[in-house]
């Protein structure tokens, strides 16, 4: 039994090594990297006496970020994109590294609303409104594409960036009781996280590392398969030997 299990383990190790080698040599997946830079835009007032700003952009963005300082309490902040919908949720950008971003795998969170216009109440001296202009671009600047060769993968990545390119005018307004307030003393900072293709490369894994991981996994599994039955076996032998010794030391009384 032991020889059979060892032989089976060696066969599995060889098969695993070949699978890792094949995946490394001929991968169908390509890794593309984008700039993922935050670009700040200068906002222009529509009127000197009214808190209404605008800016025109043309890029492939993921994040939309607006910071408002010194706006009146209980005022309403309104951001409008004139030509494309975007997503907003109060949870966006919270919780640090594990930040909520509206999309997990292929599912879009119910708390993220898609619209041309989004609103938010101002209740502190400084408020930040975040949104997602695209859910398909990689928010960390790294994505993967399945393609037959590097040329097709690069074309697909460029097409993705082109399809997600948004040319629009952003309108930002602050209202109190339905009326625009004075912009005096109010400070705004508006930025988009934008993406441009930097590089593309074939996805590769380290065959030595993956083989070592596979061997360690197989050894661990076979150790459990062998060790547990052997422990039970030797425990049974020890118990039988102890019972025999007790029987010999304390023979049954004669009838």
N, C-alpha and C positions, 0 to 999 in steps of 0.2 A: 504493500500500500504506500509506504513512504517513497519507494523508488518511482512509483507511478505518479505521485503528486509532484515530486521534484522534476520528473521529465515533462509533465504537463506545464509546470511553471516555466521551464526553459523555453518550451515551444511558444508560450504566450509572450515571453520577453522578446523572442525573435520576431513574432508577428507585430508586436507593439513597436519595436525598433524600425521595422520596414514601413509601418504606417506613418510614423513620425518623419522618417526620411522622405517618403513620397510627398507628404504635405509640405515639407520644406522646399523640395526641389521644384515642384509644380503646383504653385498656389493660384487659385482663381480670384483671390481677393487682393485689393490694392489699397494702401493707406494714403490718404491725401491730407495735406496740412494747409491751413489757411492762416491769414494774419491775425484775426480775432482781436482787433485793436479798438479801443474806445476813442471815438472822434467827437470832440466837442464843437458845437455850432453856435454862432453868434445870433441871437434872436433880435428881431427888429420890431419896434412898436408900430402898430397901425395908426395910433393916435396918441399924442402927448398926454392927453387927459384921461385915457381909458386903459385899463389893464388887459390889453389884447396884443399878443405878439405872434409873429409868424417866421418861418424859415423853410426854405426849399432844400430837399436832399435828393440824391440819386445814388444809391448804393445797395449792397446786399447785406442787410443788417439782421441781427438776432435780437439783441436787447435794446429797448428804448428806456432812457433814464431821464427824469426831470426832477430837479431839486428846487424847491421854492422856499425862500427865507423872508421873514418879516411880512407875510401876508396877514390880513385881518383874520381873527378867529371866527369860526363858524362861516367862513367863506367857502365857496364851491369852486374847485379847480376843474377845468374842462380842457381835454386835449383831443383834437380832431385831426385825422389824416384825410386829406381831400380825395385821394385816389385809390386807397387800399385799406382793407380791414386789418386789424391787429388785435392781439390778445392782452387782456389785463385781469389780474387777480390781486387782492390785498396781500396774498401769501407770497407773491413773487419776490425772489431775492432774500427771503428770510432764512434763518438757521444756518448761516455760514456756508461751509463746504458742501453740505448736503442740501443746498438750496432748492426749494420748490421751483420748477421751471415750466409748468403747464403740461408737459408731455413725458410719459414714461413708456418706453417701447413704442407701440403704435397707438396707445390710448391717450386721449386728451382729457384732462381733468374737468369735472363738471363745474368746478369753481372758477375756471377761466372762461371769460366771456369774449366772444369775437364780435367786433363791431368797428365802425369807422370812428366812433366817438366814445370816450370813456370819461367818467366823472369821479371826483373824490372830494370828501369834505376836509377842510383844513382846520385842525384842532390844536396844533402846536406851532411854535415859532418856526420850526423847520420841518418840512414834509418832503418825502420822496415818493414819486409815482413811477412804477416800473411796468414795462410791458414787453411782449414778445412780438416782433414784426414777422418772424419766420420760425416755424417749428421744425423745418427740415434741415436747415443748416446746422453744423456741429457747434454747440455752444462752447466747447472747449478748444475749438480750432482744429480738431482731428476727427476725420471720418473714414469710412471704409466703403469701397465700391467693388462689386463683383463684375469682372470683365475678362475677355479672352486674352488681352495683352495690355501693355502699359499705355499704348497709344489710345486705345478705346477707353481705358480707365480715365485718362486725362481729359478726353473729350467729354465723358459723362460728368466729371467733376466741374468742368467749365460750363456745361449746359445747366447743371444744378445752380451754380452761382448766377448765371444769366437769368434763369427762370425766377430766382428769388430776388432779383434786383428790383428795387422799388423807387420810382420817381414820384415824389409827392410833395405837397406843402403841408407842414404841420402848423396848426392853429392852436394857440394856448391862451386861455381866457380865465379870469378870476371874477366871480360874481358874488354879490351879497344881496339877498332878496330879489334876485333876478336882474340886478343892475350891475354893469361893469364898475369896478372900484377904481380909485386913482392908483397909478403905478408908482407913485412916489414912495421911495424907501423899500420897495419890493425887489428882491434879487432872485434871478432865475439862472439855472445852469441846465442846459439841454445837451444830451449826447446820445450817440448811437454806437453800438458795438458792431463793427463792420468786418467783412470777410473778403479777402482776395486770395486766389490760389498761390501757394508758395512752392510746394513740391508734391510729388507723387512717387510712391515706391511700392514694390511688391511686398505683400505681407509675408513675414518669415518668422519662424520660431527656432529656438535653439535646440537642435536634435539631441545634443549631449544632455542638456538639462532636462528635457522632456523624457528621455530614456531613463535617466536616473530617478526621476519622479515615478515613472511607471514601474521600475524595478522595486523601488521602496514600497509602492502600493501593493505589488504582488507579494513581496516578501512578508509584509504585514498581514495580508489576507491569509497566506498559507501558514504563517505562524499561528494565527488564531485557529485555523482549521486543524492544525496538528496539535497545538499546545493544549487546547481545551479537552479534546478526547483523551490525550495522553494523561492529563491530570486526573480525569475521571477514572481512567483505567488503573493508574498507579494507586489512587485513593481506594479503589475497590480491592486491589490486591492487598494493600496494607490493612484494610479493615478485615478481610478474610483471614490474613495471617494473625491479626490480633485476636479475632474470635477463636481461631484454632488454639492459640496459646492459652487463652482463658479456659477453653474446654479441657485442655490437658492438665492445667493446674487445678481445676475444680471439677473432677469427674462426677458424673451423675451418681446418686446413691443407689446401692443395690436394692432391687425390689424384693 
